[in-house]
Amino acid sequence: MVYDDIFGPWGRVVLIVLGAFVVVAALLVIACFVTPGCFGYECIRKRKREGKSVPSRVKSKQNENVKLNDVSYRSWRLGSLYENGSNGTNESVSVTGGNFWSTSSARLGRTDTSSTLNLVQKEKQKGEKKQREFPTELTISLQYLPPCDETVTGKLVIGIEALSGLPPKQYNCTLEPYVALNIVKQSWSHRKRQKLHSFRTRAIRHTANPIFKETFVVANVKSQEIKEWILDFAAYDHDRYANDTELCSFKVSMKEVKQVLQSPEIHMFNFRMKPSNLEFGNILLGISYLPTAQRLTINVMKARDIKFATAVSSLSKFNPYVRILMLNGRTGQRMKKKKTKFVCANLQPEFNETLTFDVTCNQLDIVQFLVMLYNKTVPVEIAASNVDHPSDSEDSVTTSYRTKDVCIGKVALGKGVRGSTERLHWFSVLQNPRKLVTVWHVLK
């Protein structure tokens, strides 16, 4: 044969060995490209990465319009503020002149005449990042002492022991939490709840994990009556500048804790509270900053959907006005305060007033503005007639009668505030000096 002529008598054996060597070499090469860690596998993986990668110049085009004027703000990523909408309404930011920023997908476009930044809450999508949760836990103790005879009646002892994991304040200031307890009874005939008892703990300063260890006793009660009760717990933060903010709440029915009525021992419970989403209306604010004059102007335009029931009983007694405090974001101290005129009995008030504050460029990192909607308590004599009646005596009722105004809701603006919409409004003002930026904010 041919291989006998070429290789001699061992030709067939040589060909078999060569074929086996080629097959083994081919298997080794295939295994090298398939097995992670081998040279061939890493080469293929590197080429795939280079194919999928986008040049840095293309990536930078998306955010080329996002520039901060001050060096201290360059570390803040404005794109991250589009994540996790802060409220349940649609807010719009309008700027006179410049760029056009589109809505929920954060797309950037251009127009020649005006620029608008619409902050619309994203619809819930798969894979959307959840908002940061603060799991607040409430520890309470319950004890029921049954009646022994006609003289000793039944008692329900409720102990509020501690709170843990409270959410932070809207602006940079320490918490001063307390717990309010309302005992209500469900009335099936009128389909409403009747408040029976109300209790409140003391407020503890400078802590997000307060320990109360306070006990409240409800006497002259029977076990059958207690089964119809609902314990409504709510954790509040005492605010010395504005209204007390409800942080979280929890309701427990006494039917769910029947073991309390079966034995006179002290029963300890640990409940996880739900974060509060109370809103008291919306307010439209326009802000602009003049770097040369170092002056910040806040244009209080109008408000809508105001829930005035927390302040007054009827619309005729509702006289809203806006008060703005300029605070030191590091210490929480008040620096300046200004307010608008009040509007009489209007559920959709329009203020259209401009309040001016002197703010230097160095203070932009520190200052925070607390915008509060108040109800002006007008004396009966003034409310009955708008005409001023001069009084000869300084001790007259009209001149000496003064009542405290009630705060309905608030919103904080500044670099270090908690809300993403509020922070985005603040940075939009800094990026567009000498231009008025308007946004609808939620009062909380």
Number of C-alpha atoms within 10 A of each C-alpha: 8 9 14 11 10 10 13 12 11 12 15 14 11 14 13 10 10 10 11 12 11 11 10 11 12 12 10 12 11 13 14 16 17 14 12 12 10 12 11 17 16 16 11 12 13 11 11 11 10 10 9 8 9 10 9 8 9 8 10 10 11 13 12 10 15 15 16 19 13 13 7 11 17 12 8 12 11 18 11 10 18 19 19 18 19 19 16 12 14 15 19 19 22 19 23 15 15 16 19 21 21 17 17 15 12 16 11 17 12 13 12 9 10 13 20 21 23 18 27 21 19 16 9 10 7 6 6 11 10 9 10 8 9 14 15 21 19 24 18 19 18 21 21 25 22 19 15 9 8 6 7 12 14 18 19 22 16 20 20 22 18 18 25 17 15 24 17 16 17 18 22 22 18 17 22 20 26 24 24 17 21 17 20 19 20 14 11 8 6 8 8 11 14 13 13 11 12 13 13 16 17 12 16 17 14 12 16 19 17 21 15 18 13 15 15 16 13 13 13 12 16 17 18 9 10 19 16 14 20 21 18 16 21 22 25 21 25 19 15 8 12 20 18 18 19 20 23 23 21 18 16 13 17 17 14 10 14 13 15 21 21 13 13 14 13 15 16 13 12 13 14 15 21 16 19 16 12 14 17 19 20 25 27 21 22 22 25 23 25 19 14 10 10 14 16 21 18 21 20 25 17 17 25 17 13 20 16 22 12 11 17 16 10 10 13 12 19 23 22 29 22 25 19 21 21 20 22 19 21 14 11 15 12 16 12 13 14 13 18 16 14 18 18 18 14 17 18 16 20 18 19 14 15 15 16 15 16 14 18 16 15 11 13 17 17 16 22 26 23 20 24 24 26 24 23 22 18 18 14 11 13 12 13 9 9 8 9 8 10 8 11 7 8 9 10 10 12 15 12 9 11 11 10 9 14 17 22 25 27 27 22 25 23 24 23 19 21 17 19 18 27 24 18 23 25 21 19 25 22 23 17 21 17 19 20 21 27 26 24 23 25 25 21 21
